[in-house]
Amino acid sequence: MTNKKGQVIVITGPSGVGKGTILKSVMEDDSSLCFSVSATTRAPRPGEEDGKDYFFVSRERFNEMVAQGELLEYAEYSGNCYGTPRKPLEKLLDQGYDVILDIEIQGARNVMKSYPEALFTFIMPPSFETLEKRLAKRGTETPEKIALRLETAKQELECYKEFQYIIVNDKLEDAVAELQAVITAGRCRCTEYIKNKRGM
């Protein structure tokens, strides 16, 4: 990579809206993007790998990370804790990578304080009924857990006005193209040019 400083790209939205699927497609086409791996106290889902999908830690270890200032942001969601390790993020940015944070809304609000210049995008479902079907289709949680996530989602969907960009994930290919456009727009901002210009 060049010595260009990377940008922080925050993606948020209700659980089950399809953030991970969109990001997978976007990152496959852009080698300058890196994913910020979050720490969480929840148990791994089938197929998830420690250090790749999440850093799976105990609540005790998570509390230590908070106390020692190791997390850029953290929040509790549906009974589990999530947070963004600070050092790996800063290292990737210094290497010139644009770093994507797929985080909860509480966490996104905290990043707004630390990185107000970051890109903030809210992913929405085409309807609440669609979101309900997507959560059920995953088959990774009990009906009680799904009900809790849906109740949380009702509140989260009211928060979209706090974000710069809104993407409705109806057709995957359209959502992918829109997120790619947001990232490109961020790279073309005047503030990014001023931050990274050299020898001028």
C-alpha positions in Angstrom: 0.0 0.0 0.0 1.0 3.7 -0.4 1.6 6.0 2.5 -1.9 7.4 2.0 -3.9 7.4 5.2 -7.0 5.1 5.1 -10.5 6.1 6.0 -13.0 4.6 8.4 -16.2 3.2 6.9 -19.0 2.5 9.4 -21.8 0.1 8.4 -24.7 -0.4 10.7 -28.4 -1.4 10.8 -30.7 -3.9 12.4 -29.6 -7.5 12.9 -30.6 -9.6 9.8 -30.7 -6.8 7.4 -27.9 -8.3 5.3 -24.9 -6.2 6.2 -22.5 -9.1 6.0 -23.6 -10.3 2.6 -23.3 -6.9 1.1 -19.8 -6.4 2.6 -18.6 -9.7 1.4 -19.4 -8.7 -2.2 -18.0 -5.3 -1.9 -14.7 -6.4 -0.4 -14.2 -9.1 -3.0 -13.9 -6.4 -5.6 -11.7 -3.9 -3.7 -8.3 -4.9 -2.4 -7.8 -1.6 -0.6 -10.6 -2.5 1.8 -10.0 -4.3 5.1 -12.5 -5.6 7.6 -12.2 -4.5 11.3 -12.7 -7.7 13.3 -14.8 -7.0 16.4 -14.5 -8.6 19.8 -17.6 -10.2 21.2 -18.8 -12.2 24.2 -21.4 -14.2 22.2 -20.8 -17.8 21.3 -19.6 -18.5 17.7 -22.2 -19.4 15.1 -21.7 -22.5 12.9 -18.8 -21.8 10.5 -17.5 -18.7 12.3 -13.8 -18.5 13.0 -12.0 -16.8 15.9 -9.9 -13.9 14.7 -11.6 -13.9 11.3 -15.3 -13.3 11.9 -14.9 -12.1 15.5 -12.5 -12.3 18.4 -14.5 -14.5 20.8 -13.7 -13.5 24.3 -15.2 -14.1 27.8 -17.1 -11.3 29.5 -14.2 -11.0 32.0 -11.7 -10.5 29.2 -14.0 -8.0 27.5 -14.3 -6.0 30.6 -10.5 -5.9 30.9 -10.3 -4.6 27.3 -12.7 -1.8 28.2 -10.8 -0.9 31.4 -7.5 -0.8 29.6 -8.7 1.4 26.8 -8.2 -1.3 24.1 -11.5 -0.7 22.5 -12.4 2.2 20.2 -16.1 1.6 20.9 -18.2 -1.0 22.6 -21.8 -1.7 23.3 -24.1 -4.4 24.7 -26.7 -5.8 22.3 -29.2 -8.6 22.9 -27.3 -9.7 26.1 -23.9 -9.8 24.4 -21.0 -7.3 24.3 -19.4 -6.1 21.1 -16.4 -3.8 20.6 -13.8 -2.6 18.1 -10.1 -3.3 19.1 -8.3 0.0 18.7 -4.7 -1.0 17.7 -5.5 -3.3 14.7 -7.7 -0.6 13.3 -5.1 2.2 13.6 -2.4 -0.1 12.1 -4.5 -0.8 9.0 -5.4 2.9 8.6 -1.7 3.8 8.8 -0.9 1.2 6.1 -3.4 3.0 3.7 -6.3 0.6 3.9 -9.9 1.8 4.1 -11.3 -0.1 7.1 -14.9 -1.2 7.4 -16.6 -1.4 10.8 -19.7 -3.6 10.8 -21.1 -2.5 14.2 -24.2 -1.9 16.2 -25.9 1.5 16.3 -24.6 2.3 19.8 -21.1 1.6 18.6 -21.5 3.7 15.5 -22.5 6.7 17.7 -19.3 6.3 19.7 -17.2 6.2 16.5 -18.8 9.5 15.5 -17.0 11.0 18.4 -13.6 9.5 17.7 -13.7 9.6 13.9 -16.3 12.3 12.9 -14.8 12.3 9.4 -15.6 8.6 8.9 -18.3 7.5 6.4 -21.5 6.4 8.2 -24.0 4.2 6.3 -27.3 2.7 7.6 -28.6 -0.4 5.9 -32.4 -0.9 6.0 -34.7 -3.7 5.0 -37.3 -3.1 2.3 -39.9 -3.9 5.0 -40.1 -5.1 8.6 -41.8 -8.3 7.4 -38.8 -9.0 5.2 -36.4 -8.5 8.1 -38.5 -10.9 10.2 -38.3 -13.6 7.4 -34.5 -13.1 7.0 -33.9 -13.6 10.7 -36.0 -16.7 10.8 -34.3 -18.1 7.7 -30.8 -17.9 9.3 -31.8 -20.7 11.7 -29.1 -19.8 14.1 -31.2 -18.6 17.0 -34.1 -19.6 19.1 -37.6 -18.0 18.5 -37.1 -16.1 21.8 -33.8 -14.6 20.6 -35.4 -13.7 17.2 -38.2 -11.9 19.0 -35.7 -9.9 21.1 -33.8 -8.9 18.0 -37.0 -7.9 16.2 -38.1 -5.7 19.2 -34.6 -4.1 19.1 -34.8 -3.6 15.4 -38.1 -1.6 15.7 -36.2 0.9 17.8 -33.1 0.9 15.6 -35.0 1.6 12.4 -36.0 5.0 13.9 -32.3 6.0 14.0 -31.6 6.2 10.3 -31.7 10.0 10.3 -28.5 10.1 12.3 -26.5 8.7 9.4 -25.0 10.2 6.2 -26.1 7.5 3.8 -29.1 5.1 3.6 -29.1 1.9 1.6 -32.2 -0.2 1.3 -31.2 -3.8 0.9 -34.0 -5.1 -1.4 -31.9 -6.4 -4.3 -28.4 -7.4 -3.3 -26.7 -6.3 -6.5 -28.2 -2.8 -6.1 -27.2 -2.5 -2.4 -23.6 -3.6 -3.3 -23.4 -1.0 -6.1 -24.7 1.7 -3.8 -22.2 0.9 -1.0 -19.4 1.0 -3.6 -20.6 4.4 -4.7 -20.6 5.6 -1.1 -17.0 4.4 -0.6 -15.8 6.0 -3.9 -17.5 9.3 -2.9 -15.7 9.2 0.4 -12.3 8.8 -1.3 -13.1 11.8 -3.5 -13.9 14.2 -0.6 -11.9 17.3 -0.4 -10.9 16.5 3.2 -9.4 13.2 2.1 -7.4 15.0 -0.6 -6.0 17.6 1.8 -5.2 14.9 4.4 -3.2 12.8 1.9 -1.7 15.2 -0.5 2.1 15.1 -0.8 4.7 17.3 -2.4 2.3 20.1 -3.3 
